[in-house]
Amino acid sequence: MRHLPSRTTGTGRRRVIGALTAGLLCAAGATVPAAAQAPRPAPAPTSGIHAGNGLALTPPMGFNNWNSTHCRAEFDEAMVKGTADIFVEKGLKEAGYEFVNLDDCWAKPQRNADGKLEADPVRFPNGIKAVADYVHSKGLKLGIYTSAGTKTCDSVGLPGALGHEYSDARQFADWGVDYLKYDNCNNQGVDAKERYTTMRDALAATGRPIVYSICEWGQNRPWEWAGELGNLWRTTGDINDSWGSMLSIMKQNLPLAPAAGPGHWNDPDMLEVGNGGMTDTEYRTHFSMWAVMAAPLLIGSDLRTATPETYRILSNHEVIAVDQDPLGKQGVVLSSDGGRWVVAKEMRDGSRAVALFNETGSAQRISTTAAAAGLARADAYTVRDLWAHTTRNTAGGLSATVPAHGTVMLRVAADRHWAAYPPAVEPALDGSPLMEAGRTARLTTTVTDLGRTPALKVSAALTGPSGWRITADSATTAPALPTGGRLTTRWRVTAPAGTATGTYDLTLTTRYRSPTGQWVGSTAPFQAHVVVAPPAGGGYLSDLPQLTASNGYGPVEKDTSNGESAAGDGRPLTIGGEVYAKGLGVHAASAVEYYTGGACDTVTARVGVDDEKGAKGSVAFEIWSDGTKAASTGVLTNAMPAQSVSADVSGAQVVRLVVTDGGDGVDSDHADWADLRITC
């Protein structure tokens, strides 16, 4: 995670706060202190204990400018009003979004002579009340930001609310504020519960209904005590617009399900959907997992420049309905083996929302059952795909081939009308398609009837890029598939000689007829990886093409440390004062895969936390041989010299290099795979 001395860089909201102990960082959604990094499952909250203000009975939905603008000049009155207009024009208000929230930097650097806060006259020349009035005129609500300290989190040092709680709360109420995000910077070491209790009481004293968002970063385990104070509480440090950051935060928030409920929610931070650092597939996962976790849905992208796909993701009413279900249950993890996650959420109508999430870099078949999701035994069930917007019947099996970093979102119910829908038929690929250009690879696909009714006149077709040769070696049709029946087809696939290394799309399409006469199609997308065999004798892994790579911040760097932002912004790999010319610089959580084609024997490296992070950072290194962990280091810190690691990878098709956060979050986790070699 970024650990910067100032947020004036525009790349993150971190800066040193001398008043905080041990050099903790502060942020308007700040870096997680070590104590908060590995939350234990929360105890079930005491019955009836919650903020008591009757607000946020479903997770708040709206917008916050921070993730897209930080404190840049574009954050101003025109942007806020324009966002309110867009909520109405683009159907976001109708979809349930209601809060338009200001983050840090809305205020002048000093209070006035009466000790009151004033709006920055350049950003908000007409004041906050005028902005609130405009937002209210659209049928929406306005949120505002301050910190439970002497100053907010901006490096300029704008006035915080510590010691001014009742006066500031009164001002917010008089302006027409409907939501307060209350941060944790410059807190002078005052007990967190005490500081957040005071503002709770101050808000209540105004008599105005104001949703209370406790942005305490998870430092003092707020899921154990904040339910009686606020409507939501941050469980982690800042999110950033990367797959690694989103994944790390998701994993920290998932175990806290018992703490969530109507009026009191775990908050894994705002949405990054549409900011450009992830793919649309990853953004759909981000949105799906926040919904199944009953998390607040606060848009963090600039809606004035958002793409149509961003709007499609943010406006998916069926996924939003999962998040906003009035029962208020957060989803629980049923399984996560091998990066294949199943998370189920109980719904008020008795159905279950089920997220099938693929953490890995290749398409994966992920399966569960209606019974495992918590549904009572029934003859059959309906299953609704919330992204494809299709309904099928199932005998109880729930399964899909999920693309890399993707999520299939289902809603399953014991519905007596199940027979009116076609059977659920699952197309799948057996194994991961790795192939060398010009050489024929053999793939096997399956089409399985998961439904209670038979699938009739079933056909399967595999297609790929133009110029690729794809030929079936066995049957591609079946007259009928009963429940559990399967059509298996073997294929020969050849990428043309000279095809560049990389990933290419393959699609398995099946077509079938239901007993009621409906013709139905179903597809499963895959990625074929065109690879090159490793050189005889091996060499430095950093010189070989990567099969897949994911990283916490910025790209995986070749022969330099990880600079967290653009490619090439790292420094020489340095561990314990020793500089290495070759290797990889990564940031937890990270995973890098290489094709070895069964021809290699050993991977060796010198590993540790890069010196550029001073005394900060803790990580663990793992080497995987296909699906088996072949070596691991345990937790390493910056105080430790480089460690040697070696793994036997004999016969492996794929070698995977993994760096985890060491169990305490990703702050400053710059990890070096130095002198990284493979023998073949």
Stockholm file with secondary structure:
# STOCKHOLM 1.0

chainA/1-680         MRHLPSRTTGTGRRRVIGALTAGLLCAAGATVPAAAQAPRPAPAPTSGIHAGNGLALTPPMGFNNWNSTHCRAEFDEAMVKGTADIFVEKGLKEAGYEFVNLDDCWAKPQRNADGKLEADPVRFPNGIKAVADYVHSKGLKLGIYTSAGTKTCDSVGLPGALGHEYSDARQFADWGVDYLKYDNCNNQGVDAKERYTTMRDALAATGRPIVYSICEWGQNRPWEWAGELGNLWRTTGDINDSWGSMLSIMKQNLPLAPAAGPGHWNDPDMLEVGNGGMTDTEYRTHFSMWAVMAAPLLIGSDLRTATPETYRILSNHEVIAVDQDPLGKQGVVLSSDGGRWVVAKEMRDGSRAVALFNETGSAQRISTTAAAAGLARADAYTVRDLWAHTTRNTAGGLSATVPAHGTVMLRVAADRHWAAYPPAVEPALDGSPLMEAGRTARLTTTVTDLGRTPALKVSAALTGPSGWRITADSATTAPALPTGGRLTTRWRVTAPAGTATGTYDLTLTTRYRSPTGQWVGSTAPFQAHVVVAPPAGGGYLSDLPQLTASNGYGPVEKDTSNGESAAGDGRPLTIGGEVYAKGLGVHAASAVEYYTGGACDTVTARVGVDDEKGAKGSVAFEIWSDGTKAASTGVLTNAMPAQSVSADVSGAQVVRLVVTDGGDGVDSDHADWADLRITC
#=GR chainA/1-680 SS CCCCSCGGGSSCSCEECTTSGGGCEECTTCCCCGGGSSCCCCCCCCTTCSCCSCCCSSCCEEEESHHHHTTSTTCSHHHHHHHHHHHHHTTHHHHTCCEEECCTTCBCSSCCTTSCCCBCTTTCTTHHHHHHHHHHHTTCEEEEEEESSSBCSSTTCCBCCTTCHHHHHHHHHHHTCCEEEEECTTCTTCCHHHHHHHHHHHHHHHCSCCEEEECCTTTTCGGGTGGGTCSEEECSSCCCSSHHHHHHHHHHHGGGGGGCBTTBEEECCCCCTTSSSSCHHHHHHHHHHHHHTTCCEEECSCTTSCCHHHHHHHTCHHHHHHHTCTTCCCCEEEECGGGEEEEEEECTTSCEEEEEEECSSSCEEEEEETTTTTCCCCSCEEEEETTTTEEEEESSEEEEEECTTCEEEEEEECCTTGGGSCBCEEEEEESCCEEETTSEEEEEEEEEECSSSCEEEEEEEEECSTTCEEEESSCCEEEEECTTCEEEEEEEEECCTTCCSEEEEEEEEEEEECTTSCEEEEEEEEEEEEECCCCTTCEEGGGSCCSEEECSSSCCEESSCCCSSSTTCCCCEEETTEEESSEEEEESSEEEEEECTTCCCEEEEEEEECGGGTTCCEEEEEEEETTEEEEEEEEEETTSCCEEEEEECTTCSEEEEEEECTTSCCTTCEEEEEEEEEEC
#=GC SS_cons         CCCCSCGGGSSCSCEECTTSGGGCEECTTCCCCGGGSSCCCCCCCCTTCSCCSCCCSSCCEEEESHHHHTTSTTCSHHHHHHHHHHHHHTTHHHHTCCEEECCTTCBCSSCCTTSCCCBCTTTCTTHHHHHHHHHHHTTCEEEEEEESSSBCSSTTCCBCCTTCHHHHHHHHHHHTCCEEEEECTTCTTCCHHHHHHHHHHHHHHHCSCCEEEECCTTTTCGGGTGGGTCSEEECSSCCCSSHHHHHHHHHHHGGGGGGCBTTBEEECCCCCTTSSSSCHHHHHHHHHHHHHTTCCEEECSCTTSCCHHHHHHHTCHHHHHHHTCTTCCCCEEEECGGGEEEEEEECTTSCEEEEEEECSSSCEEEEEETTTTTCCCCSCEEEEETTTTEEEEESSEEEEEECTTCEEEEEEECCTTGGGSCBCEEEEEESCCEEETTSEEEEEEEEEECSSSCEEEEEEEEECSTTCEEEESSCCEEEEECTTCEEEEEEEEECCTTCCSEEEEEEEEEEEECTTSCEEEEEEEEEEEEECCCCTTCEEGGGSCCSEEECSSSCCEESSCCCSSSTTCCCCEEETTEEESSEEEEESSEEEEEECTTCCCEEEEEEEECGGGTTCCEEEEEEEETTEEEEEEEEEETTSCCEEEEEECTTCSEEEEEEECTTSCCTTCEEEEEEEEEEC
//
